[in-house]
């Protein structure tokens, strides 16, 4: 009952705000999570602090305005304020009594202004007795004069209850005795850094001498210029738990050297992300860092929960150095990604495995973006630069395969090995009571996919295997709780072609699936999307010409991305399914951007559907389609004026009906003439039908009628003479390797399969046929198929050749080969009907 009364009073207070002065009518009010009244006045163009807001507000947000001065008594009307936000204004002047009347203020945020902190009045913070957090960073920049910057310690000395302080770090900083008053300060954050390299130490041993020894967290981030630091700068913070030097260009040598006060102590976080860069590279601080035992002598003794060594320039590590921590059981997070650490031998691998085995409390491990170690590289021969060193020699010297058995710690939840390479190693991963929830091995190079124990997937929620061929990763690992799967650039098209079993059957709880960039053009005869609970599906950047019908099984889908495909229209089945989805979920988005839509009478039903469907299209106003005259127009503009664009569609329908009727009359009136005229073709057609029926009874199935073997100079004759006769006139199906085989297939395998699936083989022998690279292979394959009773006839067309030009392989089987001498003049044209009749007889009759 009391809570209801309090809420009612707060609502009455909010309503009173609407009758305030017009200048503050743009502010609005709300209750935060702890039922405190908040005034939202950000980004309203105020040039001064409004004084007629609701008086009992407890949080005031005036960020992103144009206030330039805080005058005396500015906040006297808001004595209950606890949080005041003045970020992103133009404040350059603060009067001494600007904060009078704010006895309960706990947090003051005044960052991103033009305040010169050295010019702040000495007693400006005196009224803020209860202030615990002050953010005054990212204000006026320091002048380029390289001299000591004295912070106004007397100004800050009034903030005796301050726990959080954020300000800018200037060159040669001096923090006076007044900072000793901040005895309970626990967090010191330097938001913007102006430090750079000079002849003397920029941060000396005495820099932080006046700060509280109770400090728990120190942040010195984003110092873009290299600067020197003294070894003892952290000596005054014996209780430090968080040290964050990320993105500060101080070099790993200096960062590890200042950790000596924390030997055999516990720390929560040491963040050294990107503290070494290319701008520093000399004998003292080299760009390429080799981790040694001496370099690790302090860090290895610290019991730290989270350590980030990513992008620190590490190129190698001595044995028993980088992973030689005395207290591995303390780790919960370990990040060493984006280095150039090779770890190419078994000793380095085993160090990593032993470390992870001992890190029994590890939850997050990231060892990604390491420089690739290419599998089977090819090298030039120094003595003969035009030649390559044979692969087998290089492998014998450098690649020694070994086996690694790795047991995942029970506490490990997050593992990322993206953009790595594992060379010449067989990895076996076992689990016991696994807690692994996030596993990312995307775009990594494996000579052999890791052998993973089935128990490892029981708790997995997120799996990213992008960039790894799906032909390698199909395993029967149950993934009962997996909700997110990413398989981009995974060659799923090859897995479908090869009939691989699909891993989604093992993941019944899947919600989010990304199979974009996989060259998919069909999903027929696959079980790719058997998990009906999928809610978000990304199939963009593939080769689909229509929306796959299998998606209609997904009754709980909320978003479908089919952008950047070749879809020309949406068929009736999919349209009906989409409307049903909208009725059941009321929240569905479809992305069909950048497809090949066609606007024509044939797609009119699809265009009419677009005008009335409630489906939400992502970037729908940008869709385009191709008209019958090949012009590109905006799809939505077409749907708004369908009558104008397709007025002739009905006339076209009647025209088609008339043409059909006339055709039927003509067909009925002269059927006998047609039958008589094409009597021989009909006889041949019936013969072929009969022959195919017999072949089916004998379980013989030919994909092609004829496979043609030829050399390059015969292509013109084939194109201009053979193909028009055999395909267009005789209706045969011809196989030409250069035309019918897909790029990227193995030549020998594809040729052998094509000959196996052909009824006859024709060899076109010219005087240059023996120079053909694959001629002998095709002859041998044809002989094999002939003697295994799979091939009916081998026909050899001899074009202006001598007997010595006929391949010996054909001469050896001359009794089983049909030769046709074919004289061709210089133009390649032959009008002799005898040769065509003989060829036709051989192809059609047994």
SEDOLO-361098 format. One line per 8 residues: number of its first residue (from 1); their letters; for each residue x, y, z of C-alpha. Coordinates in steps of 0.05 Angstrom, whole numbers. Example, Ala and Ser with C-alpha at 12.3 -4.5 7.8 and 13.67 -1.06 7.14 Angstrom:
<atoms>
1	as	246,-90,156 ~ 273,-21,143
</atoms>
This chain:
<atoms>
1	xxxxxxxx	0,0,0 ~ 57,48,17 ~ 92,32,-49 ~ 28,48,-87 ~ 22,115,-52 ~ 95,132,-68 ~ 86,115,-141 ~ 22,157,-144
9	xxxxxxxx	59,217,-114 ~ 115,208,-164 ~ 66,206,-222 ~ 32,269,-196 ~ 101,303,-193 ~ 115,282,-265 ~ 48,311,-288 ~ 64,377,-254
17	xxxxxxxx	126,381,-299 ~ 83,392,-360 ~ 58,459,-336 ~ 128,487,-327 ~ 157,544,-367 ~ 159,533,-443 ~ 235,535,-444 ~ 239,467,-407
25	xxxxxxxx	178,434,-439 ~ 225,392,-481 ~ 252,356,-419 ~ 217,293,-399 ~ 216,253,-335 ~ 220,180,-316 ~ 233,133,-258 ~ 298,94,-258
33	xxxxxxxx	308,24,-232 ~ 310,46,-159 ~ 247,90,-166 ~ 287,155,-170 ~ 258,213,-210 ~ 301,229,-270 ~ 298,293,-313 ~ 320,280,-385
41	xxxxxxxx	343,346,-415 ~ 398,321,-461 ~ 407,348,-531 ~ 358,405,-524 ~ 402,463,-544 ~ 404,494,-475 ~ 455,550,-466 ~ 444,552,-390
49	xxxxxxxx	419,506,-336 ~ 343,511,-331 ~ 319,531,-261 ~ 246,514,-264 ~ 247,439,-268 ~ 212,395,-218 ~ 248,410,-153 ~ 251,340,-124
57	xxxxxxxx	288,307,-182 ~ 344,261,-161 ~ 380,255,-228 ~ 390,309,-280 ~ 418,295,-349 ~ 439,358,-387 ~ 489,325,-434 ~ 498,346,-507
65	xxxxxxxx	476,418,-498 ~ 510,485,-508 ~ 520,508,-436 ~ 585,548,-429 ~ 583,574,-357 ~ 562,546,-290 ~ 542,607,-250 ~ 536,614,-174
73	xxxxxxxx	473,582,-146 ~ 456,547,-212 ~ 430,484,-177 ~ 401,514,-113 ~ 330,493,-133 ~ 350,419,-138 ~ 374,403,-68 ~ 355,329,-74
81	xxxxxxxx	400,316,-134 ~ 443,254,-127 ~ 468,248,-199 ~ 486,307,-244 ~ 508,295,-317 ~ 538,354,-357 ~ 577,315,-409 ~ 588,342,-480
89	xxxxxxxx	574,415,-469 ~ 617,477,-479 ~ 631,492,-406 ~ 695,532,-399 ~ 680,571,-335 ~ 656,546,-267 ~ 642,597,-212 ~ 663,583,-141
97	xxxxxxxx	591,573,-115 ~ 564,536,-176 ~ 550,472,-136 ~ 521,505,-74 ~ 457,472,-51 ~ 475,401,-71 ~ 491,367,-5 ~ 467,298,-28
105	xxxxxxxx	502,296,-95 ~ 540,231,-104 ~ 560,230,-177 ~ 583,289,-220 ~ 599,277,-294 ~ 627,337,-330 ~ 670,306,-384 ~ 680,328,-456
113	xxxxxxxx	679,403,-442 ~ 730,460,-446 ~ 748,465,-372 ~ 820,481,-352 ~ 824,445,-286 ~ 882,489,-263 ~ 835,549,-265 ~ 780,518,-223
121	xxxxxxxx	765,559,-160 ~ 797,527,-100 ~ 732,518,-61 ~ 688,499,-120 ~ 678,427,-95 ~ 671,445,-21 ~ 594,440,-20 ~ 597,369,-47
129	xxxxxxxx	607,334,20 ~ 578,267,-4 ~ 608,264,-73 ~ 636,194,-87 ~ 646,196,-162 ~ 676,252,-204 ~ 688,248,-280 ~ 722,310,-306
137	xxxxxxxx	763,279,-362 ~ 769,297,-435 ~ 769,372,-423 ~ 817,426,-447 ~ 880,399,-479 ~ 948,413,-450 ~ 991,465,-484 ~ 1050,436,-523
145	xxxxxxxx	1100,463,-473 ~ 1139,403,-445 ~ 1141,422,-372 ~ 1113,395,-307 ~ 1037,397,-303 ~ 1015,413,-232 ~ 946,386,-215 ~ 904,432,-169
153	xxxxxxxx	910,389,-107 ~ 877,440,-61 ~ 815,441,-106 ~ 808,365,-102 ~ 826,360,-28 ~ 754,378,-9 ~ 729,312,-38 ~ 746,269,22
161	xxxxxxxx	691,217,7 ~ 712,208,-65 ~ 719,136,-88 ~ 721,145,-164 ~ 762,198,-200 ~ 769,205,-275 ~ 812,259,-306 ~ 863,271,-361
169	xxxxxxxx	937,251,-356 ~ 984,307,-377 ~ 1059,308,-390 ~ 1104,304,-328 ~ 1044,302,-280 ~ 1052,327,-208 ~ 999,309,-158 ~ 1009,352,-95
177	xxxxxxxx	998,338,-22 ~ 924,356,-27 ~ 910,288,-59 ~ 928,256,7 ~ 858,277,31 ~ 827,227,-18 ~ 841,170,31 ~ 784,125,9
185	xxxxxxxx	796,132,-66 ~ 791,63,-97 ~ 788,77,-172 ~ 834,124,-211 ~ 820,130,-285 ~ 860,172,-334 ~ 812,180,-391 ~ 853,219,-442
193	xxxxxxxx	929,214,-445 ~ 979,266,-470 ~ 1042,229,-450 ~ 1099,221,-499 ~ 1172,201,-500 ~ 1223,250,-471 ~ 1295,245,-446 ~ 1270,231,-375
201	xxxxxxxx	1217,186,-345 ~ 1148,214,-360 ~ 1119,175,-301 ~ 1170,171,-246 ~ 1173,132,-181 ~ 1145,192,-144 ~ 1086,208,-191 ~ 1032,173,-150
209	xxxxxxxx	1063,182,-80 ~ 1004,224,-54 ~ 948,178,-75 ~ 913,132,-26 ~ 948,64,-14 ~ 877,35,-14 ~ 871,44,-89 ~ 842,-19,-121
217	xxxxxxxx	837,0,-194 ~ 884,40,-239 ~ 869,56,-312 ~ 920,88,-358 ~ 890,75,-427 ~ 896,101,-498 ~ 964,135,-491 ~ 980,135,-565
225	xxxxxxxx	1052,161,-560 ~ 1108,119,-531 ~ 1132,143,-462 ~ 1179,118,-409 ~ 1157,95,-340 ~ 1198,83,-278 ~ 1200,13,-249 ~ 1170,35,-182
233	xxxxxxxx	1109,75,-203 ~ 1061,24,-172 ~ 1099,18,-107 ~ 1047,62,-73 ~ 988,17,-90 ~ 999,-48,-51 ~ 925,-67,-54 ~ 916,-57,-128
241	xxxxxxxx	870,-109,-159 ~ 858,-81,-230 ~ 914,-53,-274 ~ 891,-31,-343 ~ 944,-5,-391 ~ 907,-24,-454 ~ 921,13,-519 ~ 977,53,-485
249	xxxxxxxx	1041,49,-525 ~ 1089,33,-468 ~ 1117,-33,-494 ~ 1111,-101,-462 ~ 1180,-97,-431 ~ 1162,-37,-388 ~ 1092,-64,-370 ~ 1119,-130,-343
257	xxxxxxxx	1176,-94,-307 ~ 1130,-52,-263 ~ 1092,-113,-235 ~ 1144,-129,-182 ~ 1103,-102,-123 ~ 1051,-156,-135 ~ 1093,-219,-132 ~ 1055,-275,-97
265	xxxxxxxx	994,-230,-90 ~ 924,-235,-118 ~ 898,-190,-173 ~ 832,-189,-210 ~ 853,-160,-278 ~ 917,-144,-314 ~ 899,-115,-382 ~ 959,-105,-428
273	xxxxxxxx	921,-106,-494 ~ 958,-71,-551 ~ 1013,-39,-510 ~ 1066,-50,-564 ~ 1062,-20,-633 ~ 1102,-9,-697 ~ 1119,62,-678 ~ 1171,36,-628
281	xxxxxxxx	1225,-9,-655 ~ 1296,-4,-628 ~ 1347,-46,-592 ~ 1318,-28,-524 ~ 1245,-37,-543 ~ 1240,-81,-606 ~ 1175,-87,-644 ~ 1182,-163,-645
289	xxxxxxxx	1180,-189,-573 ~ 1209,-255,-552 ~ 1182,-275,-484 ~ 1237,-301,-438 ~ 1240,-328,-368 ~ 1271,-263,-343 ~ 1215,-222,-374 ~ 1162,-265,-339
297	xxxxxxxx	1195,-266,-271 ~ 1143,-220,-239 ~ 1080,-237,-278 ~ 1088,-312,-269 ~ 1086,-304,-193 ~ 1020,-265,-191 ~ 954,-300,-177 ~ 912,-263,-229
305	xxxxxxxx	841,-280,-250 ~ 840,-245,-318 ~ 901,-231,-361 ~ 900,-199,-430 ~ 965,-203,-471 ~ 932,-194,-539 ~ 966,-154,-593 ~ 1030,-143,-553
313	xxxxxxxx	1079,-160,-609 ~ 1099,-229,-584 ~ 1132,-270,-639 ~ 1160,-327,-598 ~ 1170,-352,-527 ~ 1224,-392,-493 ~ 1204,-457,-462 ~ 1180,-450,-390
321	xxxxxxxx	1167,-376,-397 ~ 1100,-352,-426 ~ 1058,-408,-395 ~ 1100,-421,-333 ~ 1052,-390,-282 ~ 1060,-410,-209 ~ 986,-403,-196 ~ 949,-427,-259
329	xxxxxxxx	889,-446,-217 ~ 876,-372,-206 ~ 860,-358,-279 ~ 788,-348,-302 ~ 804,-309,-366 ~ 866,-314,-410 ~ 872,-276,-476 ~ 934,-279,-520
337	xxxxxxxx	903,-267,-589 ~ 928,-225,-647 ~ 1002,-239,-635 ~ 1052,-271,-682 ~ 1065,-329,-636 ~ 1081,-390,-680 ~ 1079,-448,-630 ~ 1098,-496,-686
345	xxxxxxxx	1131,-552,-647 ~ 1106,-603,-598 ~ 1142,-571,-539 ~ 1102,-506,-547 ~ 1038,-543,-557 ~ 1048,-585,-496 ~ 1064,-524,-454 ~ 996,-496,-474
353	xxxxxxxx	961,-562,-460 ~ 993,-570,-391 ~ 976,-498,-373 ~ 903,-507,-391 ~ 901,-573,-354 ~ 926,-539,-290 ~ 881,-478,-299 ~ 823,-514,-266
361	xxxxxxxx	781,-451,-256 ~ 790,-423,-327 ~ 725,-399,-359 ~ 750,-360,-420 ~ 809,-376,-464 ~ 825,-338,-528 ~ 885,-355,-571 ~ 861,-328,-638
369	xxxxxxxx	889,-289,-697 ~ 958,-318,-695 ~ 1000,-315,-758 ~ 983,-373,-805 ~ 1030,-431,-814 ~ 1012,-453,-885 ~ 1002,-527,-898 ~ 1049,-556,-950
377	xxxxxxxx	1082,-491,-973 ~ 1119,-491,-1040 ~ 1189,-462,-1043 ~ 1234,-442,-1100 ~ 1299,-479,-1112 ~ 1357,-431,-1101 ~ 1400,-467,-1152 ~ 1345,-470,-1204
385	xxxxxxxx	1296,-412,-1190 ~ 1251,-434,-1246 ~ 1237,-499,-1207 ~ 1204,-514,-1141 ~ 1230,-556,-1084 ~ 1192,-622,-1084 ~ 1140,-624,-1028 ~ 1163,-690,-999
393	xxxxxxxx	1233,-663,-985 ~ 1207,-603,-946 ~ 1159,-646,-906 ~ 1213,-695,-885 ~ 1254,-638,-857 ~ 1203,-593,-823 ~ 1139,-629,-811 ~ 1139,-681,-756
401	xxxxxxxx	1068,-703,-742 ~ 1049,-713,-670 ~ 988,-727,-628 ~ 959,-682,-575 ~ 907,-705,-525 ~ 875,-645,-490 ~ 826,-649,-432 ~ 782,-587,-426
409	xxxxxxxx	779,-562,-353 ~ 709,-570,-324 ~ 704,-495,-310 ~ 721,-472,-381 ~ 661,-437,-413 ~ 689,-393,-469 ~ 741,-418,-520 ~ 763,-380,-582
417	xxxxxxxx	815,-406,-632 ~ 794,-366,-692 ~ 842,-351,-750 ~ 895,-400,-726 ~ 932,-457,-759 ~ 949,-525,-728 ~ 1001,-560,-770 ~ 1020,-634,-770
425	xxxxxxxx	982,-649,-706 ~ 925,-696,-690 ~ 885,-664,-634 ~ 840,-704,-589 ~ 794,-665,-542 ~ 763,-699,-482 ~ 715,-672,-430 ~ 691,-690,-361
433	xxxxxxxx	632,-650,-332 ~ 643,-599,-387 ~ 616,-528,-377 ~ 637,-504,-447 ~ 584,-456,-475 ~ 621,-416,-528 ~ 667,-449,-579 ~ 696,-411,-639
441	xxxxxxxx	747,-443,-686 ~ 727,-404,-747 ~ 775,-392,-805 ~ 828,-437,-774 ~ 871,-485,-814 ~ 870,-558,-794 ~ 907,-615,-828 ~ 858,-659,-792
449	xxxxxxxx	795,-637,-756 ~ 801,-647,-680 ~ 772,-711,-652 ~ 722,-686,-601 ~ 691,-730,-547 ~ 615,-732,-548 ~ 609,-705,-477 ~ 641,-639,-497
457	xxxxxxxx	578,-612,-531 ~ 528,-622,-475 ~ 529,-550,-450 ~ 549,-515,-515 ~ 506,-455,-534 ~ 548,-421,-588 ~ 589,-455,-643 ~ 626,-419,-699
465	xxxxxxxx	660,-463,-751 ~ 660,-412,-808 ~ 716,-418,-859 ~ 726,-493,-846 ~ 703,-541,-899 ~ 639,-575,-876 ~ 665,-640,-906 ~ 713,-643,-847
473	xxxxxxxx	667,-627,-789 ~ 608,-674,-796 ~ 610,-714,-732 ~ 557,-747,-690 ~ 569,-702,-629 ~ 503,-689,-593 ~ 492,-614,-582 ~ 427,-614,-541
481	xxxxxxxx	432,-541,-519 ~ 464,-508,-579 ~ 424,-446,-598 ~ 472,-409,-646 ~ 510,-439,-704 ~ 553,-400,-754 ~ 578,-437,-816 ~ 596,-383,-866
489	xxxxxxxx	647,-398,-921 ~ 642,-471,-901 ~ 632,-503,-970 ~ 566,-533,-950 ~ 550,-541,-1024 ~ 604,-595,-1029 ~ 576,-631,-968 ~ 507,-633,-1000
497	xxxxxxxx	537,-657,-1065 ~ 575,-712,-1030 ~ 514,-732,-989 ~ 544,-719,-921 ~ 501,-728,-859 ~ 481,-661,-832 ~ 503,-641,-762 ~ 439,-600,-747
505	xxxxxxxx	405,-666,-731 ~ 447,-667,-668 ~ 424,-596,-646 ~ 349,-597,-633 ~ 349,-531,-594 ~ 378,-488,-650 ~ 351,-417,-655 ~ 401,-378,-696
513	xxxxxxxx	434,-407,-759 ~ 481,-371,-807 ~ 498,-409,-871 ~ 514,-349,-915 ~ 571,-349,-966 ~ 566,-423,-982 ~ 552,-424,-1058 ~ 485,-458,-1044
521	xxxxxxxx	437,-461,-1103 ~ 389,-515,-1079 ~ 370,-551,-1015 ~ 330,-607,-1047 ~ 342,-678,-1023 ~ 378,-653,-960 ~ 360,-650,-887 ~ 395,-584,-876
529	xxxxxxxx	338,-550,-839 ~ 304,-606,-801 ~ 307,-567,-735 ~ 238,-535,-734 ~ 252,-489,-675 ~ 299,-443,-715 ~ 278,-370,-706 ~ 333,-332,-743
537	xxxxxxxx	362,-359,-808 ~ 415,-325,-851 ~ 423,-354,-922 ~ 448,-291,-955 ~ 504,-287,-1007 ~ 488,-355,-1039 ~ 463,-374,-1109 ~ 389,-389,-1095
545	xxxxxxxx	344,-374,-1155 ~ 281,-383,-1112 ~ 265,-387,-1038 ~ 281,-459,-1017 ~ 216,-495,-1002 ~ 247,-529,-941 ~ 243,-464,-901 ~ 168,-472,-900
553	xxxxxxxx	179,-526,-846 ~ 204,-473,-798 ~ 140,-452,-763 ~ 174,-409,-710 ~ 218,-367,-757 ~ 223,-293,-739 ~ 275,-269,-789 ~ 299,-296,-856
561	xxxxxxxx	358,-265,-893 ~ 361,-284,-967 ~ 396,-221,-991 ~ 448,-222,-1046 ~ 421,-284,-1081 ~ 392,-293,-1151 ~ 318,-298,-1132 ~ 271,-275,-1188
569	xxxxxxxx	204,-285,-1152 ~ 170,-317,-1093 ~ 126,-376,-1111 ~ 56,-390,-1086 ~ 76,-441,-1034 ~ 126,-395,-1000 ~ 77,-336,-1003 ~ 24,-377,-968
577	xxxxxxxx	74,-399,-915 ~ 97,-327,-902 ~ 25,-304,-892 ~ 14,-361,-843 ~ 77,-343,-805 ~ 53,-271,-798 ~ -14,-294,-770 ~ 19,-338,-718
585	xxxxxxxx	78,-295,-696 ~ 59,-223,-716 ~ 133,-209,-718 ~ 171,-232,-780 ~ 223,-197,-823 ~ 247,-219,-891 ~ 310,-192,-925 ~ 309,-199,-1001
593	xxxxxxxx	354,-141,-1017 ~ 399,-144,-1078 ~ 365,-202,-1114 ~ 348,-211,-1188 ~ 273,-197,-1185 ~ 235,-197,-1251 ~ 173,-154,-1263 ~ 132,-186,-1318
601	xxxxxxxx	64,-217,-1331 ~ 92,-284,-1307 ~ 108,-254,-1238 ~ 45,-213,-1232 ~ 17,-256,-1176 ~ 80,-243,-1135 ~ 75,-168,-1148 ~ 2,-166,-1127
609	xxxxxxxx	20,-205,-1064 ~ 71,-151,-1046 ~ 16,-99,-1045 ~ -24,-134,-991 ~ 23,-177,-949 ~ 38,-155,-877 ~ 108,-184,-882 ~ 162,-134,-861
617	xxxxxxxx	217,-129,-914 ~ 286,-105,-892 ~ 305,-45,-937 ~ 243,-61,-978 ~ 241,8,-1009 ~ 309,-6,-1042 ~ 289,-69,-1080 ~ 294,-66,-1155
625	xxxxxxxx	268,-111,-1211 ~ 281,-121,-1285 ~ 226,-103,-1334 ~ 214,-138,-1401 ~ 256,-85,-1436 ~ 315,-100,-1389 ~ 309,-34,-1351 ~ 317,-32,-1275
633	xxxxxxxx	261,-1,-1235 ~ 243,5,-1162 ~ 202,-55,-1142 ~ 157,-18,-1094 ~ 143,36,-1146 ~ 119,-18,-1193 ~ 72,-49,-1141 ~ 40,20,-1129
641	xxxxxxxx	20,26,-1202 ~ 11,-45,-1228 ~ -45,-26,-1276 ~ 0,22,-1314 ~ 59,-26,-1318 ~ 19,-89,-1336 ~ -42,-64,-1372 ~ -30,-111,-1430
649	xxxxxxxx	-25,-175,-1389 ~ -99,-193,-1399 ~ -94,-180,-1473 ~ -34,-226,-1475 ~ -75,-281,-1441 ~ -130,-278,-1494 ~ -77,-276,-1549 ~ -47,-339,-1521
657	xxxxxxxx	-115,-373,-1519 ~ -127,-356,-1592 ~ -59,-381,-1612 ~ -72,-447,-1576 ~ -139,-457,-1610 ~ -110,-443,-1679 ~ -53,-491,-1664 ~ -101,-545,-1644
665	xxxxxxxx	-142,-537,-1708 ~ -79,-540,-1750 ~ -55,-599,-1711 ~ -120,-638,-1722 ~ -125,-620,-1796 ~ -57,-644,-1819 ~ -35,-699,-1770 ~ -25,-750,-1824
673	xxxxxxxx	20,-703,-1864 ~ 63,-690,-1803 ~ 67,-764,-1787 ~ 86,-781,-1859 ~ 137,-724,-1864 ~ 172,-744,-1800 ~ 161,-819,-1806 ~ 235,-837,-1800
681	xxxxxxxx	246,-790,-1742 ~ 186,-820,-1706 ~ 211,-890,-1719 ~ 279,-870,-1691 ~ 245,-836,-1632 ~ 205,-898,-1615 ~ 267,-941,-1624 ~ 304,-898,-1574
689	xxxxxxxx	246,-901,-1525 ~ 245,-977,-1532 ~ 320,-981,-1523 ~ 318,-939,-1460 ~ 263,-982,-1431 ~ 305,-1044,-1443 ~ 365,-1009,-1412 ~ 325,-993,-1350
697	xxxxxxxx	306,-1065,-1345 ~ 380,-1082,-1347 ~ 395,-1029,-1295 ~ 436,-988,-1345 ~ 429,-913,-1339 ~ 465,-867,-1388 ~ 470,-792,-1375 ~ 497,-778,-1445
705	xxxxxxxx	487,-809,-1513 ~ 557,-793,-1537 ~ 622,-772,-1505 ~ 667,-735,-1555 ~ 743,-737,-1548 ~ 780,-686,-1589 ~ 840,-641,-1592 ~ 838,-565,-1589
713	xxxxxxxx	840,-553,-1665 ~ 776,-593,-1675 ~ 733,-547,-1632 ~ 711,-504,-1692 ~ 688,-565,-1733 ~ 651,-593,-1672 ~ 616,-527,-1658 ~ 597,-512,-1731
721	xxxxxxxx	582,-583,-1757 ~ 578,-639,-1706 ~ 536,-606,-1651 ~ 482,-575,-1697 ~ 474,-643,-1730 ~ 474,-688,-1669 ~ 441,-645,-1616 ~ 394,-599,-1655
729	xxxxxxxx	375,-645,-1713 ~ 382,-715,-1684 ~ 364,-697,-1612 ~ 423,-731,-1579 ~ 456,-710,-1514 ~ 530,-697,-1525 ~ 584,-690,-1471 ~ 641,-642,-1485
737	xxxxxxxx	691,-634,-1429 ~ 705,-560,-1442 ~ 631,-544,-1441 ~ 597,-593,-1393 ~ 647,-600,-1335 ~ 647,-552,-1277 ~ 711,-512,-1262 ~ 749,-539,-1201
745	xxxxxxxx	732,-612,-1212 ~ 788,-662,-1219 ~ 798,-671,-1294 ~ 814,-745,-1293 ~ 757,-762,-1247 ~ 706,-721,-1285 ~ 727,-749,-1353 ~ 724,-821,-1327
753	xxxxxxxx	654,-810,-1298 ~ 630,-778,-1362 ~ 654,-836,-1405 ~ 623,-885,-1356 ~ 555,-850,-1363 ~ 558,-847,-1440 ~ 527,-896,-1489 ~ 579,-886,-1543
761	xxxxxxxx	647,-852,-1550 ~ 670,-814,-1612 ~ 744,-800,-1622 ~ 758,-744,-1673 ~ 828,-762,-1698 ~ 868,-707,-1733 ~ 942,-704,-1747 ~ 952,-667,-1680
769	xxxxxxxx	910,-714,-1637 ~ 972,-749,-1608 ~ 993,-682,-1578 ~ 929,-679,-1538 ~ 945,-683,-1463 ~ 885,-727,-1444 ~ 876,-767,-1509 ~ 911,-830,-1486
777	xxxxxxxx	874,-828,-1420 ~ 806,-824,-1455 ~ 823,-881,-1502 ~ 844,-926,-1444 ~ 781,-908,-1406 ~ 738,-923,-1467 ~ 772,-991,-1475 ~ 758,-1006,-1402
785	xxxxxxxx	684,-988,-1408 ~ 678,-1026,-1474 ~ 705,-1091,-1446 ~ 663,-1084,-1382 ~ 602,-1083,-1428 ~ 583,-1013,-1406 ~ 600,-979,-1472 ~ 563,-998,-1536
793	xxxxxxxx	607,-969,-1592 ~ 674,-935,-1601 ~ 670,-892,-1664 ~ 733,-862,-1695 ~ 726,-804,-1744 ~ 790,-797,-1785 ~ 797,-726,-1812 ~ 850,-721,-1865
801	xxxxxxxx	899,-765,-1828 ~ 950,-818,-1848 ~ 952,-887,-1818 ~ 1013,-868,-1776 ~ 973,-812,-1743 ~ 923,-862,-1713 ~ 940,-874,-1639 ~ 968,-944,-1627
809	xxxxxxxx	917,-955,-1572 ~ 861,-952,-1624 ~ 899,-995,-1674 ~ 905,-1049,-1621 ~ 829,-1054,-1614 ~ 812,-1040,-1688 ~ 766,-1100,-1690 ~ 721,-1067,-1637
817	xxxxxxxx	723,-998,-1667 ~ 682,-966,-1723 ~ 724,-922,-1769 ~ 694,-867,-1812 ~ 740,-831,-1861 ~ 720,-758,-1862 ~ 751,-712,-1913 ~ 747,-638,-1891
825	xxxxxxxx	769,-581,-1935 ~ 808,-520,-1910 ~ 744,-484,-1888 ~ 726,-544,-1844 ~ 660,-555,-1882 ~ 638,-623,-1905 ~ 574,-635,-1946 ~ 582,-711,-1957
833	xxxxxxxx	517,-743,-1935 ~ 546,-813,-1935 ~ 590,-800,-1874 ~ 531,-768,-1836 ~ 486,-827,-1853 ~ 538,-877,-1830 ~ 549,-839,-1765 ~ 474,-834,-1753
841	xxxxxx	465,-908,-1766 ~ 520,-926,-1717 ~ 492,-881,-1662 ~ 419,-904,-1669 ~ 422,-977,-1688 ~ 455,-1036,-1653
</atoms>
